[in-house]
Amino acid sequence: MEKVRFTEEKETMLGTLYGRALDARRADSVLADTAADEAVRRIDYDFARLGVNQDTAMSVVIRARAIDELVRTWLAEHPDAVVLHLGCGMDSRVFRLDPPASVSWFDLDYPDVIALRERLYPRRPGYATIGSSVTDLAWLDQVPADRPTLIVAEGLTMYLTATTGTELVRRLVGRFPSGRLVCDFFSTLGVKAQVVNPVVRRSKAKLHWGIDDPHELERYGLRLVSCLDATDWAPPDVVARLPRASRLALRASALIPPLRRMGRIGEWTF
Ligand SMILES: C[S@@+](CC[C@H](N)C(=O)[O-])C[C@H]1O[C@@H](n2cnc3c(N)ncnc32)[C@H](O)[C@@H]1O
């Protein structure tokens, strides 16, 4: 068993990992992320601590699935791409999507998070990890800069500040010849709602960066391609797997734009 001691934003990735593991244990699993379940069984940590259960796990899984679909679609057209998966935590997206070895995939997170990944997940061709804060931009030197580049970040932007986040975007766009950014983000209301988010509250993580209009990032050399409100992330067959109370809450928040837009997934090109 791997004993872990993560706090604040690093600890939150144990909540999302557990969500995918719980989903993998269901007969009607959405992601079938067996690597997540195996990792949870090997980590010595009180996974109930962050308040994630079978029902709340679905919001994690729905977000991951929506981002998987965008990544899968783009990679199908760019089999020679570089993928930068920023703030990867223990997410096994590379195993779920299983890209060809012609894709160079980099998983980046803090060094101690990456060290845990290295202990628990197998190596694979075309795959490498980077242990660094994403805002310490020297890590960029480790990544080839001559191919179309997909930058993916799930559950990361809100932990950055507007200053470090926009500087990161500016540097990424300046370094790679062309590509896509796919990430979720919170509105300023979503950032304020951190006080009622059990994973954030119990880990004592702090959310900072809220984006109310995804066009804001166009100032840094991106062009918005699409933006999906949280209530549009799940297709009907996945919504049907939600408990009744969650389905009702989803339907109600779809009617109220500020609630619907507290969490969104954006896709920008550059
Ligand atoms: C909510 S978790 C999401 C993890 C993963 N993307 C997932 O969906 O399971 C947030 C992740 O962002 C990482 N993170 C936050 N700030 C970071 C930074 N400045 N540099 C690198 N990673 C960061 C944390 O360590 C954590 O793994």
The ligand as an SDF file (V2000), in Angstrom:
LIG
                    3D

 27 29  0  0  0  0  0  0  0  0999 V2000
   -9.0700   18.7020   -8.7830 C   0  0  0  0  0  0  0  0  0  0  0  0
   -7.5020   17.9840   -9.0410 S   0  0  0  0  0  0  0  0  0  0  0  0
   -7.7230   17.3940  -10.7000 C   0  0  0  0  0  0  0  0  0  0  0  0
   -6.7800   16.3070  -11.0340 C   0  0  0  0  0  0  0  0  0  0  0  0
   -7.0760   15.6110  -12.3720 C   0  0  0  0  0  0  0  0  0  0  0  0
   -7.0500   16.5320  -13.4710 N   0  0  0  0  0  0  0  0  0  0  0  0
   -8.4060   14.9050  -12.3010 C   0  0  0  0  0  0  0  0  0  0  0  0
   -9.3600   15.3550  -12.9690 O   0  0  0  0  0  0  0  0  0  0  0  0
   -8.4890   13.9350  -11.5670 O   0  0  0  0  0  0  0  0  0  0  0  0
   -6.4300   19.3880   -9.2420 C   0  0  0  0  0  0  0  0  0  0  0  0
   -5.0260   19.0220   -9.6730 C   0  0  0  0  0  0  0  0  0  0  0  0
   -4.3410   20.2100  -10.0610 O   0  0  0  0  0  0  0  0  0  0  0  0
   -3.0380   20.1140   -9.5680 C   0  0  0  0  0  0  0  0  0  0  0  0
   -2.4930   21.4730   -9.4740 N   0  0  0  0  0  0  0  0  0  0  0  0
   -3.0500   22.5560   -8.8870 C   0  0  0  0  0  0  0  0  0  0  0  0
   -2.2270   23.6180   -9.0020 N   0  0  0  0  0  0  0  0  0  0  0  0
   -1.1340   23.1930   -9.6820 C   0  0  0  0  0  0  0  0  0  0  0  0
    0.0750   23.7970  -10.1090 C   0  0  0  0  0  0  0  0  0  0  0  0
    0.3310   25.0810   -9.8530 N   0  0  0  0  0  0  0  0  0  0  0  0
    0.9680   23.0540  -10.7790 N   0  0  0  0  0  0  0  0  0  0  0  0
    0.7390   21.7400  -11.0580 C   0  0  0  0  0  0  0  0  0  0  0  0
   -0.3950   21.1120  -10.6770 N   0  0  0  0  0  0  0  0  0  0  0  0
   -1.3130   21.8240  -10.0020 C   0  0  0  0  0  0  0  0  0  0  0  0
   -3.1770   19.4610   -8.2150 C   0  0  0  0  0  0  0  0  0  0  0  0
   -1.9610   18.9300   -7.7410 O   0  0  0  0  0  0  0  0  0  0  0  0
   -4.2090   18.4000   -8.5440 C   0  0  0  0  0  0  0  0  0  0  0  0
   -3.6180   17.2060   -9.0100 O   0  0  0  0  0  0  0  0  0  0  0  0
  1  2  1  0
  2  3  1  0
  2 10  1  0
  3  4  1  0
  4  5  1  0
  5  6  1  0
  5  7  1  0
  7  8  2  0
  7  9  1  0
 10 11  1  0
 11 12  1  0
 11 26  1  0
 12 13  1  0
 13 14  1  0
 13 24  1  0
 14 15  1  0
 14 23  1  0
 15 16  2  0
 16 17  1  0
 17 18  1  0
 17 23  2  0
 18 19  1  0
 18 20  2  0
 20 21  1  0
 21 22  2  0
 22 23  1  0
 24 25  1  0
 24 26  1  0
 26 27  1  0
M  CHG  2   2   1   9  -1
M  END
$$$$
